[in-house]
Amino acid sequence: YQRRVHGAYGQTGSGKTYTMEGPVRPSPETMGIIPRAVHQIFTESSRLKLQGWDFNITATFVEIYLEDIRDLLGDPSSYEKKVGVGSNGATTFESSAPKHEVKHTDGITTVTNVNTVSVTDPLVACDLLKTAARNRQTSATKMNERSSRSHSVFTIYITGKNSETNQTSTGVLNLVDLAGSERLGSSGATGDRLKETQNINKSLSCLSDVIFALGSKRDDKKKAGHVPFRNSKLTYLLQNCLGGDCKTLMFVNLSPDSAHLSESMCSLRFAAKVNACEIGTAKRKVS
């Protein structure tokens, strides 16, 4: 398939990051979705090599924190805002990190100024996961002592060429670990944590709006409804993977604690909305 997205959704502390990445020292049984996907890609590429196919695989890893995109494979210290003085004498808070912008060109989505790494075997992907885990924004809240405060998107780009038939094929796989939803009253968030929680909940609401709009557009083909992709960085980044001939798979993570029943019900309602949304038929693209 040309474009796919797999993502985990649920309240903070429900196991989304574990689902996507697995434990620090995984076994074949405990590997997360990301390492499993990478192993599957290399297994299939080895099989197709016997039929004349040769594949080039690269990857990027970004997070969306407070509606800003950060490169998880870059220098984390460059995103630290330092105090300065502007030309008008006012105090400024600026970072030395390059600006990252989402670009959509001919159905291909890229993010400017991020590190793109050649993935030559599954071990390279494991190293990328470790680097990203060190650099990702996490903090303690009342609901989770190590809560992810950002959405992370691991993107794999695959290009293939068949030396016998001259056919070419391209594919993009987005593996998304969404930050956990939190009720402000339950999280006890204040200051920076409060701002983070508000941004997380807003972007998750935007994702829900996009899925609802896609479903409505599909139900009423005569009505070309507006899909609000631009309302958040997350949905704008995933725009080309959330419709048309793409394939989308969402996992919903639930906490087994009865004290989190209301959050679990919210997650299940979101899952029902996603499950009811038919965005089209995914097709294999070979030229």
N, C-alpha and C positions, 0 to 999 in steps of 0.2 A: 504494500500500500504506500502511496506517496507520502501521506501524513497521518501520524497517529499520536494520540495523547493518552497516557495512563496517569491517574491521579488518586491520591488518598485524601478523604475528607472526614472530619469529625472534630469533637471537642478536644481541647488541649489535654494531653496526658492519656489519650485513648490508644496510642500505639501507631500513629501514622508514619513517623520517621522509621520506626522499627520495621513496619510493613514494607516501606520503600527501600531501605538500606540494609536491614538485618543487623545482627550483633557485630561487635568489633572483630571478633574472631569467628566468622561463620563456617558452618559445615555445609555440605550439599543439601542437607535437610532444612537448615535454618537461614539460608541465603534470602535476602530481600528481593523485591521486584527488580531493582536496578541491576544488581549483579546477575540475577537469573536471565534478564533480558539480554545482557551483554554476552553471556555464555551461549544463549540460544542463537544470537546473531552469528557468532563465530562458528558454531556447529553447522549452521545452514550455509555459511559462506564456504566452509570446507567441502561440504557435500556438493555445492553448485560449481566448485572449482573443477570437478571432474567433467562438468558439462561445458567448460570453456569460459566460465565467469571469473572475473577478478574484481574484488571490491576494495574501495578506499573508505575507511571509517574514521571520522573525526568527532570531537565532542566539545561542548561548552557547558559551563555550570554557573548559573547566576542565581541571585536571590533578589526578591523585591521587598525592600524594607522601607517603611514609611513612604511608599509610593515612589521610591528611587530604586533604580536597578544597580546592583553591585556585582562585581565579578568575583565569584568564590575561588577562582584559580589565580587571582591577582594578589597584590600586596594589601592586606587588610588595614595597615596603618595609614594608607593613603586616603582612606575614607574618614579618618578622624578629623573633625572640624577644629581648626585652630583660630585663635583670636587674632584679629588684625584691625587695621584702621583704614577706612575707605578714603577716597579723595576729598570727601566733604567733612572728614574728621570723625565720622560715626564709626562705632565699633562694628566689625564684621566677623562672621564665623564661616570660614571657607575651608574646603578640603583640597588636597592636591590631586585627587583622583580624576581621571578623564571622564567626560560626560558620556553616558551610555544611552543611546537612543534606539528605539525599535524601528526597523525599516521593513516595509513590505514591497517587494519588487517581483512582478510576474508570478505571484503565488508563493514566493520564497521569502521567509522571514529571517532576518538577521538582526543582531544587536551590535552596535558599533563599539569599537575599542575594548573588546573582551578577548581573552586568550582562547584560541582554538587549538586543541591538542589532538595529535594523531594517536588513535587507539589501535595498537598493533596486536594486542592480546588482552584477555580479560583481566590480567594482573594490573595493567595500566589503569583500567577503570576503577579497580579497587583502590589504587593510590589516589586517584582523583576524588573518590568518596572521602578518604581520610583527610585530604587537604581541605575540602569543602566543609567537613564537619568542624575542623579547627577554626575556620573563618566565619562560619554562619553565626548570626545574631541569636543568642539564647539568654534567657533571664529567668529568675525564680518568681512565681506568683503563688497565691494561696492554693491554686488548683493544680500546679505542676512545678516541682522544684527546678526543672530544667526545660522550660517551655521555649519552643522555637518562636521567635518574634518576627519571622519573615516567611514568605513563600519561596521555596527553592524549585528551580527548573533545570533538570539535567537533560540536555538535548544531544541526540546522536544523529549525525548526518551520514548517510550511506549513498555512495555512488558506485555503480557497477557497470562493467562493459564485458561483452561476450566476444572473445577474439575470433570465434568461429562464425558467428552470425552477424557481427557488428551491431548487435542490439545494445541499448543502454537502458539503465534503470536507476532511478533516484528515490530516496525515501528519507523521511524525517520522523524521529521518535522522540516525543517529549515525555519525560517522566517527572511528575510533579508531586512534591510534598507540600501540601497546603498548611499554612499556620492554623492552629486550632482556634475554633470559635470559643468565645468566653462571654459570659454575662458579666457586665461591669460590677454589679453588686456582689457577685460570688468571687470574682478574681481578686478583689481588694487592691486593684491597680490604682496607683497615683503617680503623678509626675510623668516621667518618660514612659513607664509601663502603661499608664492610662492612654497616652497618645498612641502607643503601639497597638493597644487593644482596639481603640476606635478605628484605626486604619485597617487592622485585620478584619474586623467585623464589616466595615464598609466594603472592602474588596470582595469578601465572600458574598455579600448581598448583591454586588454587581455581577458576580459569576452566576448567581441564581437568576438574576434578571435576564442575562444573556441566554441562559438555557431555556427559560420560559418563552422568550421572544423567538428563539429558534424553533421551539415546539409549536408555537402559535402560527409561525410563518409556514411551517410544514403542513399544518392542519388546513390552513386557508391559502391554497396556492394562488388564488386570484388576488390576494392582498399582499402586496410587497411591503411588509411591515419593517420598521426600523429596528435593527439589532444594536444595542448600545455597547459595542465593543470598546469604545474610547472612554468609557466611564471609569476605567481603572487600568493600571499598567498590566495587571495580570491578564485580563481578558483581551487587551490589545495585543499583548505578546503572543497569546494563544489563538488569535483571530483565525489564522489560516488552518488551524487544527480542530476547529469546533463547528464544522459545517461542511456542506457539499459532499465530496467523495472521500471524506476522512473517516477514521475509525476512532471512537472515543470509549474508554473504559474507566469507570470510577469505582473506587473502593470506599465503603463507608465503615468507619471505625467507631465502635461503641465501648463505653466504659461499663464494666460489670457491676459497678457500685450503684446500689439503689438510690443513693443520695444524688446521683447525676441523671435521674430518670428524665427530668424535663429537657436536659441537653440531648439526651439520647433520642427522645421523641422528635426534637428539632432536626437532628441528623437524619432520622428515618424519613421524615417528611421531605427533606431535601433529596434523599436517595430515591424516593417515589417519584419526585418531579423529574429527576434525571432519567430514571428508568422509562418514564412515559414519553420521553422526547425522542422522536425519530427524525434524524437530520438528513437521511439519505442513505444510499447504498455505497459502501466502500468498494473501490475497484483497484486492481493491480495495474500499475502503470509501467509499461515497457515500450520503448520506441526504437 
